Amino acid sequence: MEAYDTIIIGAGHNGLVCAAYLLKAGYSVLLLEKRPVPGGAATTEEAIPEEAPGFKFNLCAIDHEFIFLGPIIEELQLQKYGLEYLLCDPHTFCPHPDGKYFLAHKSVAKTSANIARYSQRDAQKYGEFIEYWSTLMSAVAPFFNSPPQAWLDIAQNYRRKNLVDALTIAGSKNKALDFIRTMITSPEDVLSEYFDTEIVKAPLARLAAEIGAPPSQKGITSGLMMLAMRHHPGMARPRGGTGALTEALVKLVTAEGGVILTEQMVKEVIVDDNRAVGVRVAGGKEYRAKKGIISNLDVRRLFLQLVEPGAIDSQLKDRVERRIVNNNETILKIDCALSEIPRFTAYDGQNGNEHLIGTVLIADSVNHVEQAHALAVMGEIPDANPSMYLDIPSVLDPTLAPEGKHTLWIEFFAPYQIAGKEGTGLQGTGWTDELKNKVADNVIDKLAEYAPNLKDSIIARRVESPAELGERLGSYKGNYYHLDMSLDQMIFLRPLPEIANYTTPIKNLYLTGAGTHPGGSISGMPGRNCARVFLRTQNSIIPKAQESIKSTFGSWLGLN
Ligand SMILES: Cc1cc2nc3c(=O)[nH]c(=O)nc-3n(C[C@H](O)[C@H](O)[C@H](O)COP(=O)(O)OP(=O)(O)OC[C@H]3O[C@@H](n4cnc5c(N)ncnc54)[C@H](O)[C@@H]3O)c2cc1C
């Protein structure tokens, strides 16, 4: 039977990052991935090969911000493996039906100048808003790059600027209390405190709600950092698409001797005497792990699908099943191959296509965004007046489409389970091919109101329903962050307080991925943090040397 020091279940970008650190520390690593390609929600694929050859689509993640808050790219020297980031500047464009538009550049001053065309007050407040959320981000970022209870690590991550920023945010009793109040209120409340105009509030609400809930929901204000991060450190995309990050990680992992096997669906973690010792994949083959099994799948999938029920304390099993929250909201994804660039009537076109370098948001008002999320949570499809997030990635990176052509990436929030359609359609969710295409037609009709040449320019399209997305990723209810990202499930509480440190009560069984601290998105931080915890538990500085001494001289020294 094949044996490795560690087996990682799932080759998402976090599994790959984790593998890279373990390999560099001298451990042998096997990654088992269910799909034909590694990367999970971080792939770029020629997904419509027959109708649209040469068009490359980011099937999930596209815009990267979080990864720049940590040291992974430098530590793993990913540029050496072909990773190159292209900065999105401007980063956010939101055309409105009345012909006005919000256009945010990396420069806050330039963005404020754009806003000043509509409101002097909001222009000034925008600077204050970004300053507050950027300072807050700098104050908490050291937590992201450490296991949540590793106080020494966290302290070591604090540089002078992080400390000054922490004091600015919470350096007195009143500031600290106000910070808590800010975190437990809703994005909508904070936006109303700062701004008057929908032209500013609507795109900010839309980005904040990317955390996966309506902007009126209390406890998700951390979503407001999404826009602040686009200014500092900035938003970028790998040349060649998000899959280029995965490719760089795969090259590194294989160069370090790691093994990645695709089309290997792990069906069971083998537990012997409360110790994880191996895995069984579909078809029955077993692989042994000498030191650890690391799950890139969240704890719900791990404990409820892959570990036999008797191996977990029933109280913990209950908490995993019932206390962890996944709301009903996920994504209906539309990818289109276009013969020409969409022309948005709201933009005056002074600077060519620069407004299409970053994200385009269709968010007419905070209420529009509220409906987009609230209806989805309740099981209704918000396609009567769709709000959406889209990118035309080939504007910044022409390598993604044949010359002169473009790709269009549309994210439309939709329910996983359609109310009233339980037990029908794919996985009993109510989603059928006919329905997903009807919804996609409505989304494209709405977008065509802003960019009238769109419909005639579509060469081919691929529509993925929430149920199909859930099947592809394997996550519960197609959750793109594995588990909801509300405050009650973050930092020391993710996924549950008793298993928030990447370890589980089963010896040698570890957790990583979006379902662990600091959560979903392209960051690699859960992978890196988990590797640090794993390496510490091995209690050895040079484990490979130790192993080789043991195997060579073990019996002579009486170690075997
Ligand atoms: C449509 C969409 C758009 C997004 N857009 C963005 C964005 O623009 N920016 C951003 O930062 N984030 C975005 N995200 C979120 C981000 O992509 C994810 O949070 C992140 O990629 C999760 O990475 P991960 O490695 O933790 O998990 P995953 O990528 O989910 O990896 C888990 C891996 O495990 C595999 N697997 C599952 N079950 C098994 C099994 N039983 N056996 C073997 N393998 C298994 C899966 O196939 C997968 O490869 C988006 C997500 C989606 C779905």
The ligand as an ORCA input file, in Angstrom:
! r2SCAN-3c Opt
* xyz 0 1
  C     -18.301     31.339     -8.487
  C     -17.268     31.750     -7.459
  C     -16.628     32.970     -7.593
  C     -15.661     33.355     -6.662
  N     -15.009     34.547     -6.840
  C     -13.987     34.875     -6.009
  C     -13.165     36.008     -6.297
  O     -13.334     36.693     -7.309
  N     -12.155     36.295     -5.433
  C     -11.897     35.516     -4.333
  O     -10.953     35.842     -3.581
  N     -12.645     34.426     -4.060
  C     -13.665     34.078     -4.869
  N     -14.403     32.950     -4.630
  C     -14.104     32.153     -3.425
  C     -12.839     31.331     -3.564
  O     -12.720     30.849     -4.874
  C     -12.869     30.132     -2.594
  O     -13.234     30.567     -1.298
  C     -11.499     29.479     -2.516
  O     -11.006     29.188     -3.809
  C     -11.580     28.201     -1.677
  O     -10.329     27.532     -1.768
  P     -10.056     26.197     -0.953
  O      -8.751     25.671     -1.409
  O     -10.187     26.457      0.498
  O     -11.244     25.207     -1.322
  P     -11.724     24.625     -2.734
  O     -11.257     25.467     -3.844
  O     -13.175     24.372     -2.596
  O     -10.945     23.239     -2.824
  C     -11.415     22.028     -2.286
  C     -10.976     20.923     -3.233
  O     -11.381     19.666     -2.725
  C     -11.873     18.872     -3.794
  N     -12.737     17.843     -3.220
  C     -13.974     18.002     -2.686
  N     -14.423     16.824     -2.193
  C     -13.426     15.918     -2.398
  C     -13.269     14.542     -2.092
  N     -14.212     13.853     -1.437
  N     -12.133     13.908     -2.473
  C     -11.143     14.590     -3.120
  N     -11.243     15.903     -3.423
  C     -12.360     16.557     -3.057
  C     -12.586     19.869     -4.681
  O     -12.761     19.388     -5.983
  C     -11.611     21.044     -4.600
  O     -10.596     20.946     -5.591
  C     -15.352     32.522     -5.559
  C     -15.986     31.282     -5.429
  C     -16.934     30.892     -6.369
  C     -17.579     29.544     -6.233
*
